[in-house]
Structure formats: structure tokens, C-alpha cells
Amino acid sequence: MNDFYSKVYDVVKLIPAGRVTSYGAIAAYLGIKSSARAVGWAMNASRTADGFIPAHRVVNRNGLLTGKHFFDSPTAMCELLENEGIAVIDDCIVNFAEVFWNPAKELDLFNDF
């Protein structure tokens, strides 16, 4: 696994249950703001990573479940989020601003990422 993916997974593992973040927020936290798409590729590849990566907690900047087609079923991502208390309607998180977890605000920016 490449180093970038490892860093993404380290951040994603810290997202608390019942909260979500965006591909762009992770990219910005890692210092590569223009690499939101690469974070998405990492989430797709997370299925083969060691250990549990809560990829269902990473959505696009508008709260849309754009990665849902990479899960075992078309509804799996939504079901995982709803099981954590996150409301989803038409593949969009209802209260996105309230459940948004910003790694730049929640994590120490001077860590080893």
C-alpha cells in the first residue's frame, strides 16, 4: 500500500461513529488540498486494506454518498451511516453541517501525518 493511502486510512480511522467528513477535508488536512479525488481512490482501495477502515464515513463536500457504488450493495453505505444515527435521504446526509467532522479542527495539526 502506498504511503498516501496509509495516511488517509490513519485519518479515516479517527472519524467517530455518527460523524462524517469529506474527501476534500482529508486532502486539505494532509496538506494536499487538490487531491480530494485521490482520497476517493484510497477509499475505494480500502476494501483490501488490513483492518477496518470506516470508508462509509467519507462523503463528498455536499454530503452526497458518491462512493456508495464501491460497497457490497448499493444501499450498504447508507445503511452503515443510518446504523450510526446519521439521517440520509436520497443518498444525501440530511444534517451534514451538524455531523461534519473536520480533521483540521478535530486533530492536532502537528502530528505525524
N, C-alpha and C positions, 0 to 999 in steps of 0.2 A: 504494500500500500504506500502511496506517496505521502510525503511529509505534509503537504497541504491538506489532504483528506484527513490525516490524523489530527491536525489542528482543528479542523471543522468538527470532527467527531468529539473531540475533547470539549468544545463549547456546547454542542448539542446535548451531550450527556448531562450538562448542568442546568438545562431548562427544566424548571419544576413542573410536575404534573399540574394540569389545569392552566397552564400558561403556554403561549406560543411566541415564536419570533419569526423574522423573515430572512430570506436568503441574503438580502442586501445588508441587514443589520449584522449578520455574522461576518460577511465580507468586510464591512466597514470596521468591525471590531478587530479583525485580523490584519487591518491596515491595507487592504486591497479592495477598496470600495467599488471598483469597476468589475469585480469578479463575482457578482451575485449568481450568474449563470453557472460558474464553476462550483459554487456551493450546491446548487441544484444537482449537478452531476455527482458530487460527493454523496448527496442524499440518495440518489439512485443506486450508487455503488454500495451503500451502507448495508444492503441486504446480505452481502457476502463478507462483511467485516466481522471481526471477533467481538463477541459480546453484544449486548442490546444497545442499539442506537435509536433513540426515540424520534425518528425522522418524521413521524406524523405531527410533531410539534413545530415543524418548519413550513411556512406558507409564503405566498408572495406578499408584496408590500401592501396589497389591498385586503389581505385576509382570505384570499381565494385558495382553495385546495388544489393548486396546479400540479402537485406531484402525485395526486391520487391514483393515476394510472400505473404507477410503479409498485403499488401494493398488491397483495394476493388477490384482492377482488376490488371492483370499482367503488365499493362502499366501505372498505376496511379503514381508510384514513379517517373518514367521517365518524365511523363507529368508535374508533380509538379515542378521538377527541371528545365525543359525547360521553364516553365512559369516564372521562376525567372532568365532566361538568361543563364543557365548552359547548355552547349552542351554535349549531350550524344549520343554515337554511340555504338551499340551492348552491351547495359547495362553497359557501362563504361564511366566515365566522361572524356571528351577529354582533357581538360586543368586542370587536377586535381591539380597539384602543384600551379597553379595560383589562384584557387578558394578555396584552402585548408585553413581552419580556425583552428588554433591550440590554444586550450583554455589555454595551459600553457604560450603562448606568449601574448594572447589577454586579458586574465583576470588576476586580482590581485591574486597571489598565496596565499595571506594571508587572503582570505575572509572566509566566514562562511561555505563553502562546507566541 
